[in-house]
């Protein structure tokens, strides 16, 4: 079979969806030498970067196809269907929701099978999740596209059972079609592992870490408020590290830190490369993830793999990811976050217990398993 994977979701700055796309492709190069893969890029430099990161380079059954348009362009909708037909593609896989709609007839099978990964439907659950985002400003269009994808995709892969339930509900997938939704958990890269030594833990300074964006649904302001409450009760000097690309649309976190007079206790790192993020997770004494919704919650898993204790919200998919290896709290219970931050940082026994449980829990998830299950979806295709 010829399988096209839309690799344009790998952007210059790697985020969750980019990591998912990259890891899926990388693992497929190691486990499948039968099918032929065409990786669609619009930026040759990003294609070269992907190839450079694959040990041994691309195998012979993988090729790169450069198209002169981006995922969200009109040309993607008008030109890509023809390109896919000329390439004689059997399966097209978009690692995120956007597909070339004209390539796939509504409510019936077309010549090309459409597999799409929908990680979440957050804008449909929380219309004001990120009020200054394009999805919010053009919500009517986003909702239309998502429901069209729901009708046109032959298979919808998603990251958790929680997301599967929400996709079924909000995309109005009929009972007769719900078997096309496949839950395949994300994984954690091998680079995410405990540090070789724990010398930094012996210092008198503690580091609390948050990894993610500043969109309101991420609940960063709740963490900053909880940190301010906890700070006087922590027995050692403590810094809150906020890792992620700055977003000038949402300055509420910085403003709140200044208002609470704790901005001197907070470090904003900006975007971190993979290696920098691994190091930062390894150096942290605690990760706090207060998000109101996650399709999966990759930072929780990556922190646990690095041996970093985790406090997380109990919303959406996060209990599926964390199991009993993290302290789970209602997203907006600021007092409970503060109380448990104090406990973890002051109680070495509790911290060690969470570390060991986290390493065990993270070992249950791998990109290898993700790729194997995705390949099974491809191979179940009937011509």
N, C-alpha and C positions, 0 to 999 in steps of 0.2 A: 504493500500500500504506500501511497504518497501522503504524507502528513505534513501540513503546513502549520507552524507555530508562530504566532504573532509576537515576535521578540521586541517590538517597539515599546513594550511596557518596561523595558530596561532603560531607565533614564540615567543621565550623568550622575545624579545623586541617588544611590540605591536606597529605596524604602521597602516596605513590606511586600508590595506587589512585584517590584523589581527583583527582590531577593527570591521570591517564589518562582518567577519566570526563569531566572538564571539557574537556580538549583534544579528545577525540573529538567531543563535542557541538559545541564551538565551530567546529571545522573542517567538520563536517557542515552547519552553517548556511551555510557559504560555497560548498559544492560540490554540494548537492542541493536543488533546488527542485521536485522531482517527487513524492517520497514525503511523506507526512504524518507528523510526529513528535509524540509525546506524551511529555513529560519528567516522570517521576514523582518528586515530592518529598514529604517529610513536614514540612518547615520552610519557610514562605514566605520568611523572611529569607534563607535560603541560595539559594532560587530567584531572589530579587531580586538577590542578589550575583552569581550567574551571569549573569543578563541584563545587569547593569551592566557586566560585563567583556567583553561581545560588542559589537564596533563596529557601531553601527547598531541594536542590540537584536535581539530574536528576529524572524526573517522570518515571513511569514504562515503558512507551512506547519509552524511549530513552536508548540506550546501547552504550558502547564504544567498538570499534574494534581496537586493536593494530596491526599494520603491521610492519615488520622489514626492511622497506626501505622508503626512502624519496621521495618527489614529483618528483625531477629531476633525480632520478636514473633510470638506465636501467631496474632494477627489477620492478620498478613501471609500466613500459610499458609491461613487459612480464608476471608479476605475478598478478597484481591487476585485470585484466579482469577475470581470473579464480576465484579469491576470490569473486568478485562481483556476478558471476554466482552461486557459492556455497551458498552464502548468500541469493540467490533468490531476488536480488534487482530489484525493478521496476524502480526507478529513481536514477540516480547518479548526484549529484550537486557539481561541483567544484567552489568554491568562487573566483577563479582566472582562468586564461586562460588554464593552463596545465591540460590535461585529458589523461587517458590511451587510446591511439588512437585505439588499436586493439579491444577494447571493443565495438566500435561504427562504424558500416559500413559507408563507404563514400556515401553520397547522397541517402541514403535510411534508412528506419526505422529498428532498431534492436530490440532485445528482451528487452533491457534496454534503457530507455529514458535518454538522456544526456542533462542536464541543466548546462550551464557554465556562470559564470559572467565574462565579459570582461570589466574591468574598463576603459581602454583606449588602444590605439594603438600608443602611443607616438613614439616608435622607428621607426615606418613606416612613421610617419609624419616628425619627426626630426631625421634623421639617426645619427646625431652627438649630440643627446640630452645628452648623458652621454658617451663620447668617450672611457672611460676606463672601462666601464661595460662589463660583459660577453655578454649581448644582442648585444652590438655594435660590439664586436670582432667576434661574431658568428652570425652576422645579417642574413646571408643566412639561417641558421638553424631556427632562430626565425621566420623569414618570412614564411618558409615552414610550421612550426608547427602551426602558427596562421591561415594560409589559410586552413590547414587540419582541425583545430578546427571549422572554419567557415563552412566547408562542412559537418562535422560529427555531430555537436551539433544539437539537436532537437529544443532547445530554447537557445537564448543568452540574458541574462539579462545585462543591462548596466545602468550606474548611471545618465545619462543626455541625452538630445536630441542631443547635440553636439557630444557626443561620439557615439551615434547610427548612426549619419550621417557618421562619420569617419570610423566606423566598416563596414558599408555598402560599402563604397568606397574602402577602402584599403584591405578588405578581399574578395572583389569582390563577394558580396552576390547578386545573381540574383534577379530581380524584383519579380519573382514568390515565392521567399523564404524570402522576407524582413519582412513578418508578424511574423517571428519567433524571431525577435529582440524586446524585451520588455524593455521599460524605467521604472526603479523603482529607485526613488531618495534615496540616503542614508539618514540617520537620525543623530540626535545628542542625546547623552546620557543625562539622567536626572541630572547627576552630574554637567553638564555644566550649570551654572546659575549665576546670579549676586551675588557678595559677600554680606554677611549679613550687613556689614557696609562699608562705603567708606572713612574711616579715612585716608587711605594712600593717597587719592587724594588731601588731604589738605596739603600735604608736598610740599616742593619746588623742589622736584625731579620728573622728568617725565621719563616714561619707554615706549620705542617703542619695539615691539616684532615681531620677525619673527619665524615661526614654520615650520620646514621641513628639507629636505636634502640639500646637497650642489651641486647636479648635475647641470651642466651648464644651462639646460632649466629652472631650478628653479629661475634663474636670481638674485641670491643673490648679485653678484657684483654690479648690477644696484642699489640695495637697499643701499649698503654701500656707493656708490658714491653719491646717493641722500641724504643720511644721512649727509655726509661730507659737502654738499652744504647747507643743512638746518641748521646745528648746530649753526652757528654764529647768526642766526636770531631767534632762539628759546629763549624765555625770561627767561627760568628756566634751571637749570642743567638737562641734559638729557643723558640717557643711551640707547644704542641699545642692546637688549637681543636676542641672536640667539640660539634657542632651537632646538636640534636635535642631533642625534648621529654623532660624528666627522667622517669624511671620508678623510683619508690621500691621496686618489687619486685626490682630488680636493682642493688644498691649496690656490686657487686664492683669496678667500675671506679674509683670514688672511693676505696674502701678500699685498693686496690692502689696507687693513686697516692700515698696517704699513707704506706703501708708502704715504698715505694721512695723516699720523700722527694722526689718531683718534683711534688707537687700545686701548688706555686707556679709551675710551668712549664706548667700546664694551665688553659685557660679553657673553662668549660661555658656555652654560650650560651643553652640552652633552645630552644624552638621559634622558628624564623625564618620570617618571611613570604617570599613569592616574591622581592620586591625585596631583602630583607635577605640571602637565600641567594645570589642572583646576586652581590651586592656582596662577600659573604664568599668566594665561590669565586674571584672576580676578584682579590681581595687575597691569596689563598693562594699559597704557593710550591710546594706539593705536596699532593695528596689521597692518602690511604692508605685502601684499602678491603679489609680482611682477611677478609671474610665467608666462612663455610663453605658458604653456598648462597645463590643469588639466582635468582629467576625471570627477571630481566633485569639489574638493577643500574643504575638510573637515575642515581644520583650520579656514577658513573664517566663516563657520557656527558655529563652536565651540566658536570662539571669540565673535560673535554676541550674542550667547546664554548667554555668561558671561557678557554682557553689555559693551563690549569693542568696541569702534569705529573701523571701518575697511577701509583701503585704499587697493584696489585690482587692478590687471590688468583686462582688459576687454576681455581677450582671452578665447577662447573655451567655456567651460561650466560655467565659473565664473559669467557671468551675470544671468544665470538661478538660481544660488544659492543665489547671493547677492541681486537680484532685485534692488530696488531703495534705499536699506538700507546701501549701501557703496559708497564711491567715487571710480569710475572706470576710469582707465587710460591705455593708450597704454603701453604695456609691457616695451618698451625701452625708454620711454619719461622721462628721468632722471630729467629734469627741472620741469616737472609737478609733479613728486613724491615729489621733494624737496619743491615745492610751497605749495602743499596740506598738507604735514607733518607739515609745519610751521603753516598753517591755523588751523588745527585740534588742535594742542597743544597750540596755543595762543588764540583760540576762544572758550570760555566755552560754549557759546550758540550752536555753530556748533557741538561741541563734545557731548553735551547732546542730540541734535536732532539725531545724528547718533546712539547713544546708544539706544534710545527708538525705532527707526526704526529697528535696528538690533535685538532687543529682539522680536519684533513683527514678523519679517521675519523668524527668527530661529524657532519660534513656529509652523511654517507651515511644518516643517520636523521632523519626529520621526522614530526611529527604529521600533516602533510598526506598523506604516503604512508600512514600508519596509517589515516586516515579513508577514503582512496580504496579501500584494500584491504578495509576493513570494509564500505563501501558495496557493493562488488562481492559480498561474502557476502550482504548483504541482497537485492540484486537478482537473485541466483541462486535465490531462493525461488520454488518452483512451487506455485501454489495447489492 
